[in-house]
Amino acid sequence: MRDAPSAAHDEGAALALRARKGDGEAKEALLRTHGALLRSLSRRLTGGTVSEELVQAGAVGLLRAAERYDPAQGARFSTYALPWALGEMRRALRRALDETGAYARRRQIARQEEALRAALGRSPSFRELADACRLPDWLLVRALSRAQPMEEAQRGGELPAAEIDLRALDLRLALSSLDADARRIILLRYFRDMTQQETARLLGKSQAQVSRIERRALDLLRERLR
């Protein structure tokens, strides 16, 4: 019970106890106090992006934790609430992936990859996998770039170094070969789901400039990932 004294003086613990009694102000304060934690969890699950939908899901988990928190057990509230918030965020992420078809697409790619590995006796190249999946290059690039966050959401941990996907490494190397503008546009368009108009506004360029740079960058990526 070494942590009991810190738990007793934990501001989050005091707010949680008040929130459990229906104190609306305490609930709002609890969410404000742990806002940075929720944003950090969101970035972990999405690979660097703060998703308001995931933050809201984490807030639901945080308040559910407050309803069950007992400071007498010796844990700080933030420590106790972490798995509750993370669990709600993972469920929200799974729902979102299923609704958009992204998770189903990733499973399709995984099945094709396994079949190719068995047939070829080695890991398939990007081009071989793209042809087998019959997916546009940009869609396969997006699916592969998001594979690790999706698997983390399902498995609840980081991928060990031994399981790093060589195709993901190929993709990183290909991206690093682009100039700064092209790389930034590809990351914003396909990894952050921004429209060309949003990307142009953010980078201070015209939409026509963004479109031209994007097309040229995709051509280069296709060439390098054959």
N, C-alpha and C positions, 0 to 999 in steps of 0.2 A: 504494500500500500504506500510505496514511496511517493507516488504522484498525488496522494490525497490532499496535501496542503496546497499545492498549486491549483488543484481543481476547486478547492473551497474558495479561492480568491479569483477564480476565473470569471472575467466579465461575461463571457459567453454563457457560462453556467447560470449566472444570475438572471440573464435575459431569457434563457431557455425555461427556467422555472416560472418566470412571469408569463411567458408566452403560453406555457402549458395551461395556465389559468385563464387564458382568453384575452390577455392584455395585447391589444392591437399595436400599440406603440412599441411594445417590447418585440413583437414579431418583426416590425419594420426595422427596428434597430439591429436585431439579430441578422437580418438579411444584409443590411448595410455593412455591419462588422465583418461579415464573411464573404462580401462581394469579391474581394481579390482571390479568395480560395476558389470560388465557383468559376471565375474567369480562367484561373490557372488550370482547373480540371477540364474546362472546355477546350483550351489549347492543346492539352494532352490528348484528348480524344479525337480532335479534328486535324491534328498535325500542325497546329500553330494558329488556328483561327478562333476568335471568340464568337461563338454562336449564341445569340440571345435566346433562341429556343432551348438550347442545352442549359444555359444559365438559369432559365425559368424552371426547367425540370429539376435542376440541382436545388433550387430554392424550395421546391415541394419536398424533396428528400430531407432538406435541412429542417423544415418545420415538423416533419414526421419524426425526425430524430429528437426534436425538442419535446415532443409528447411522451417520449419513452426514456428520456435521459434521467439518470440518477447520479448526482454528484458523489454520493456516498461510496460509489464503486471505485472512485479514485482517478478516473480519466477526465482530462480536460474535455470541454464540450466539442471543440473543433476536432479532436482526435476521435471522439465517439461518432460525430456527425459525418465524418468523411466517407465511410462506406455507404451510408444512407444516401448522401448526395450523389456519389459516383454511381450507385446502382440505378437511381432514377434517370441519370443522364445517359447511361448505357442503354436503358430501355427506350428512351426517347430517340437515341441514335439508331437503334435497330429498327424502330418503327419508321423513321424517316428514310432509312436506306431501303427498306422493303417497299415503301410507298413510291419512291422514285425509280425503283427497279435496279438501283446501283448494287445492292447486296446480291440480288439474284444474278446480275451480270457477273459479279466477281466469282460467284460459285460456278457459273458457266465457264469462265476463263480457267478456273482451277481444274475443272473436269477435263477440259481440252488439254491443259498443260500436262496433267497426269497421263493422259492417253498418248500424247506425243513423246513424253519421256520414256514410256514403256516401249513405244515403237522405234524410237531413234537410239535408245540406250544412252541418252544424254539430255541435258536441259535444252529445250527448244530456243531458238533465237526469237527475237521480237517479230521478225517478218514471218517466220513459220507459225508463230502463235496467232498473229493477226490474220493470216490467211485461213487458219483452221477455225477461228472464231467468227470469221466473216464480219468483223467489226471495222469501222473506219479507224484510221491510225489515231486520230485525236481522241476517240472514245476509249481505245485501249490504253493510250498514254494516261488518260485521266483515271481509269480503273486501276492501273498498276500503281499509280502515284498514291492512291488512297488505300491500297491493300493493307498496309501496316496499321493505320488508325482503326480500320474496320476490324482487323483481327484482334487488336488490343481491346476493342470494345467487347468482343465476344469472349476473349480469354482472360481479360483483366490483368494484363501485364505487358512488359516490353518484349519484343522479339529478341531472343538471344543472338549474339553476333554470328553464330554458326548458321543461323537460318536466314541471314540477309539474302534477299533475292538478287541474283546476278543481273537480271534484267533491270531492276531498279537502279543498280549501279551504272549500267549502260545508259539509262535514261539521264541520270545525274551528269554523267560525263558529256552526253550529247547536249544537255542544257548549258553546261559550263562552256561549251564551244561557241555559243551564241554571243553576240555583242550585248552590252548591258541593256539597251532599249528592248531588243528582241526578247531577251530572257525575262525581263520584267513584264512584258506584255503577255507572254505565254503563261507565266505564273499567275498573273491576275485573271486572265481569261479562263484558263482550264483548271487551275488549282484553287482559285478563289471564287469561281463562277460569276465573275463580273462581266457585264455586257461590254460591247465595243464602246458604246457611248460613255458608260461609267469609267472605263479604262482611260479613254481619251481625256475626260474631264480631270481625272486624278493625275495624269501625267502631263497635262497642259498641251496636248496635241489635238489635232483634228481627228474625227472618226475615220476619214479617208487615210490619214497617215497610219493610224493604228491598224486598219485593215490591210494596208500594203505591207507593213512590217510583219504582221501576223502571218500572212500568206507565205512570205519569204522564209520566215522562221520555221513554219511547218514543213515546207519543202526541204529545208536543211535537216530537220529532225528525221524525216522519212529516209533521206539519203544515209544518214549516220546510223540509223537503227535497222537497216536492212540485214 
